[in-house]
Amino acid sequence: MAQNLEIYTNIEDQNYAKGTILIYKIFDICIICIKDGVFVGQEYCQFKKSVIDYIVAYTDENMNDGKISQLLRGSFTLKIDKSNCYDNPDIKVVFSEKGFLFQAKFNNCESKFKDTMTMFALSLAYREKMEYYLNLTSSIIDKENYHDVIDIKKDFYVFNLKYFFSNPIHYNYQQKHTIWKIVFHYYNILEQHQELKIQIENLVDILHIEQNQEEDKKEKIKENKRKKIEMIFFNYRCFCYFSFAS
């Protein structure tokens, strides 16, 4: 995956301080990350994605579950357990539907925070791609234009072969490997992928049914033409026979 990931940051200028804006380009998806308090002007709008609505927090404060829930969800309703939390002697990471909190228990954890940010951006890119394909298939169903399905299926399978992995992180990097597993399961990425795959396969089945029905119609038309021609020749032979007999 590393060769398909590019990260850009803005240069220091009159409008934005250096490093206040990050753009993650993963396969063909661009996701923008904006530090708190930065207003994004028109020149960045082409990169703007729903990630702007997510909360990503870095802290060295030892926060209790209630405070974490309040920060991430705006209430005390977030249940924090092994399904959405990685808790180690050096870092603690808690995920919610709207982002994550990274707690550094020791100094110099910024690189691990950046790695977690990249994994979170990858999860968003996967979800964005699944939504893109679901919208495509939905539009096909609405328009009943099933002949585009084969192209979508080919594109989807190429995407799977090149980019989609249940865990793209080498197991030697155990901490990142474990955090990604939490991200992958917590955000139901595999379930979305399987749902999309089934929907595309169902559309392909519909296309085959349509094609078979079309072939049946053509065969029926051919058969009717053949019968008409046979009837014409039969009538002609009968006419010739009776004419000769008389």
C-alpha positions in Angstrom: 0.0 0.0 0.0 2.9 2.4 0.7 3.5 3.0 -3.0 -0.1 4.0 -3.5 0.0 6.6 -0.6 1.0 10.2 -1.0 0.8 12.8 1.8 0.9 16.5 1.0 1.1 19.4 3.4 0.6 23.1 2.7 3.6 25.4 2.6 3.8 28.4 5.0 2.1 31.5 3.5 0.0 34.5 4.5 -3.2 32.4 5.0 -2.1 29.1 6.5 0.8 28.1 8.8 2.9 25.3 7.6 1.6 21.8 8.5 -1.9 23.0 9.3 -3.4 21.2 6.3 -2.6 17.6 5.3 -3.9 15.8 2.2 -3.8 12.1 2.0 -4.0 10.7 -1.5 -4.8 7.0 -1.3 -5.4 5.3 -4.7 -7.8 7.8 -6.4 -9.2 9.2 -3.2 -8.1 12.5 -1.7 -8.8 13.2 2.0 -8.0 16.5 3.7 -7.1 16.8 7.4 -7.4 20.3 8.8 -6.0 21.3 12.2 -8.4 23.0 14.6 -9.1 26.6 13.9 -7.9 26.6 10.3 -10.5 27.9 7.7 -10.2 26.2 4.4 -10.4 28.6 1.5 -11.7 28.1 -2.0 -8.3 26.9 -3.4 -8.5 23.7 -1.2 -12.2 22.9 -1.9 -11.4 20.3 -4.6 -9.9 18.1 -1.9 -12.6 18.6 0.7 -14.1 15.3 1.9 -16.3 14.3 4.8 -13.2 13.8 6.9 -13.6 17.4 7.9 -16.5 16.3 10.1 -14.4 13.8 12.0 -12.6 14.6 15.3 -9.0 13.5 15.7 -7.4 14.4 19.1 -3.9 14.0 20.4 -3.3 14.3 24.2 -0.9 13.4 26.9 -3.7 13.8 29.5 -4.8 10.7 31.3 -8.5 11.0 30.4 -11.2 8.7 31.9 -13.8 7.0 29.6 -16.5 9.5 30.3 -14.3 12.4 29.2 -13.2 10.6 26.1 -16.8 9.8 25.2 -17.8 13.4 25.8 -15.0 14.6 23.5 -15.6 12.1 20.7 -19.4 11.7 20.8 -20.6 14.8 22.7 -22.2 12.5 25.3 -21.3 9.8 27.8 -22.8 7.0 25.7 -19.6 5.7 24.0 -18.8 2.2 25.2 -15.0 1.8 25.3 -13.7 -1.8 25.1 -11.5 -4.0 23.0 -13.7 -3.6 20.0 -12.7 0.1 19.7 -9.8 0.6 22.0 -6.0 -0.2 21.8 -4.5 0.3 25.3 -0.8 -0.3 25.7 1.9 1.0 28.2 3.0 3.6 25.7 -0.2 4.7 23.9 -4.0 4.4 24.1 -6.2 4.9 21.1 -10.0 5.0 21.2 -12.1 5.0 18.1 -15.7 6.2 17.7 -18.0 6.6 14.7 -16.8 10.2 14.4 -13.0 9.9 14.8 -10.5 8.8 17.4 -8.5 10.0 20.4 -4.8 9.3 20.7 -3.3 9.4 24.2 0.4 9.5 24.6 1.6 8.0 27.9 5.3 8.8 27.2 7.1 11.4 25.2 7.9 11.2 21.5 4.7 9.4 20.3 4.1 11.8 17.5 5.2 9.3 14.8 2.8 6.7 16.2 0.1 9.3 16.1 0.9 10.1 12.4 0.8 6.4 11.7 -2.6 6.1 13.3 -3.8 9.1 11.3 -2.7 7.4 8.1 -4.5 4.2 9.0 -7.7 6.2 9.8 -7.4 8.0 6.5 -7.1 4.6 4.8 -10.2 3.4 6.5 -12.0 6.6 5.3 -10.7 6.0 1.7 -12.0 2.4 1.8 -15.4 3.6 3.0 -15.5 6.4 0.4 -14.7 3.9 -2.3 -17.4 1.5 -1.2 -19.9 4.3 -1.1 -18.8 5.3 -4.6 -19.5 1.8 -6.0 -22.8 1.5 -4.0 -24.0 4.7 -5.6 -23.0 3.4 -9.0 -24.9 0.2 -8.6 -27.9 2.1 -7.1 -28.1 4.4 -10.1 -28.0 1.3 -12.4 -30.9 -0.2 -10.5 -32.9 3.0 -10.7 -32.3 3.4 -14.4 -32.4 -0.3 -15.2 -29.3 0.1 -17.4 -27.7 -3.2 -16.5 -25.3 -3.2 -19.4 -22.9 -1.0 -17.5 -22.5 -3.6 -14.8 -19.7 -5.6 -16.5 -17.5 -2.5 -16.6 -18.2 -1.7 -12.9 -17.5 -5.4 -12.0 -14.2 -5.3 -13.8 -13.2 -2.0 -12.2 -14.2 -3.3 -8.8 -12.2 -6.5 -9.2 -9.1 -4.5 -10.3 -9.5 -2.3 -7.3 -9.7 -5.4 -5.0 -6.5 -6.9 -6.5 -4.5 -3.7 -6.3 -5.7 -2.0 -3.2 -8.1 -4.0 -0.9 -6.4 -5.9 1.9 -7.9 -7.0 5.3 -4.6 -5.9 6.8 -2.1 -4.1 4.6 0.4 -3.7 7.5 3.2 -6.2 7.8 2.9 -8.3 11.0 6.4 -7.4 12.0 4.9 -4.0 12.9 2.8 -5.5 15.6 1.4 -2.4 17.2 0.2 -0.9 13.9 -0.9 -4.3 12.7 -3.1 -4.6 15.8 -4.5 -1.1 15.6 -5.5 -1.6 12.0 -7.4 -4.8 12.9 -9.5 -2.7 15.3 -10.1 0.0 12.7 -11.0 -2.6 10.0 -13.5 -4.4 12.3 -14.9 -1.4 14.1 -15.8 0.5 11.0 -17.3 -2.7 9.3 -15.1 -2.3 6.2 -15.3 -6.0 5.3 -19.1 -6.1 5.8 -19.5 -3.1 3.4 -17.1 -4.7 0.9 -19.0 -8.0 1.0 -22.4 -6.3 0.7 -21.1 -4.4 -2.3 -19.7 -7.6 -3.9 -23.0 -9.4 -3.5 -24.9 -6.4 -5.0 -22.6 -6.3 -8.0 -23.0 -10.1 -8.5 -26.8 -9.8 -8.2 -26.7 -7.1 -10.9 -24.6 -9.4 -13.1 -27.2 -12.1 -12.6 -29.9 -9.7 -13.6 -27.9 -8.7 -16.7 -27.6 -12.4 -17.7 -31.3 -12.9 -17.2 -32.0 -9.9 -19.4 -29.6 -11.2 -22.0 -31.1 -14.6 -22.0 -34.6 -13.1 -22.3 -33.4 -11.0 -25.2 -31.9 -14.1 -26.8 -35.1 -16.0 -26.3 -37.0 -13.1 -28.0 -34.7 -13.2 -30.9 -34.9 -16.9 -31.2 -38.7 -16.7 -31.1 -38.7 -14.1 -33.8 -36.4 -16.3 -35.9 -38.6 -19.3 -35.3 -41.8 -17.3 -36.3 -40.1 -16.1 -39.5 -39.0 -19.7 -40.2 -42.5 -21.0 -39.8 -43.9 -18.2 -42.0 -41.4 -19.1 -44.7 -42.2 -22.8 -44.4 -45.9 -22.0 -44.6 -45.4 -19.9 -47.7 -43.4 -22.7 -49.4 -46.0 -25.2 -48.3 -48.8 -23.1 -49.7 -46.8 -22.7 -52.9 -46.2 -26.4 -53.3 -49.9 -27.1 -52.7 -50.8 -24.5 -55.3 -48.4 -26.1 -57.8 -49.7 -29.6 -57.1 -53.4 -28.6 -57.6 -52.5 -26.6 -60.7 -50.7 -29.6 -62.2 -53.5 -32.0 -61.3 -56.1 -29.9 -63.0 
